[in-house]
Amino acid sequence: MKNHIQRIRLLLITLMTVTSMQGKTIQATINDIVYSLNTDTQTATVTGADGSYLHTLNIPEQVTYQNADYTVTKIGDGAFKSKTALTNITLPATLTKIGEEAFLRCTSLTHIFCYTEKPIPLNTGSFYWEEEPYTDCTIHVKPGKAEAFRKANVWKKFKNIEDNIDAVKIEVIDNIPYFLNAEKKTAAVMKRDFYYGGHIVIPEEVTSDGLKYAVTAIEHGAFYSGDRNNPIKGLTLPKSMTKIGQYALHGISTPIYCYSETPATVYENSFYTPYNVI
């Protein structure tokens, strides 16, 4: 009888231990980002996101779920793998790890805003491995931190690392999203999370907080047909335009009016084939 009671006690302890271990993590979706929440350490790991055509990813420092706060410290393996529409990412100061293949084949990445005090440890496969995305994607870090990122493993593969995070921002002006650089006084047209339609006229300059920015570029995939259903009837480019990114105008079969006196820098896949620039 005594042995039987002891066996029951051991069984209960085992069940309680298993239950406790299972209760350490909670899966939750908060503002379209999927997290694994650790109730013991009060930390969160980003494991993915809702939405097929995710363009902008803003990862917060902290999330709240069921009245408990969790510090966001990691991005899990393969979390955003093959999110080919993803254009820009904001990484919080609390982040300590980016997993293997977290951003593999995110071929449209153009801007990464990193608020950490030092480079986050990366695996060689954390980001898309081909040379071109490393060349075209810009890492924006805090003042005085650029040199550390340029020397850090994997980060040093990115050709453009700038400590201008306080001078750049993304803003929607007249229904068009722009990447604004206050140091250079320039603006670039970006992808947006809602559909374009009709005839679009891109201005020569835009104004934000009293500062004027010359519109000089269209970033990768800005008007790519795969990201929208509403047809664009036409597009007018200003004379200030100097660069048109990959697949930026791909899928626009209606006339594109260009007022530049000097041809803008383009890629072979920037336009729909056959070409239709006037």
Secondary structure, DSSP 4 states (H G I P E B T S, - for coil): -HHHHHHHHHHHHHHHHHHHHHTTEEEEEETTEEEEEETTTTEEEEEEES-TT--EEE--SEEEETTEEEEEEEE-TTTTTT-TT--EEEE-TT--EE-TTTBTT-TT--EEEE--SSPPPB-TTSB--SHHHHHH-EEE--TT-HHHHHHSTTGGG-SEEES-TTTEEEEEETTEEEEEETTTTEEEE---SS---EEEE--SEEEETTEEEEEEEE-TTTT-GGG-SSPEEEEEE-TT--EE-TTSBTT--S-EEE--SSPPB--TTSB-SS--B-
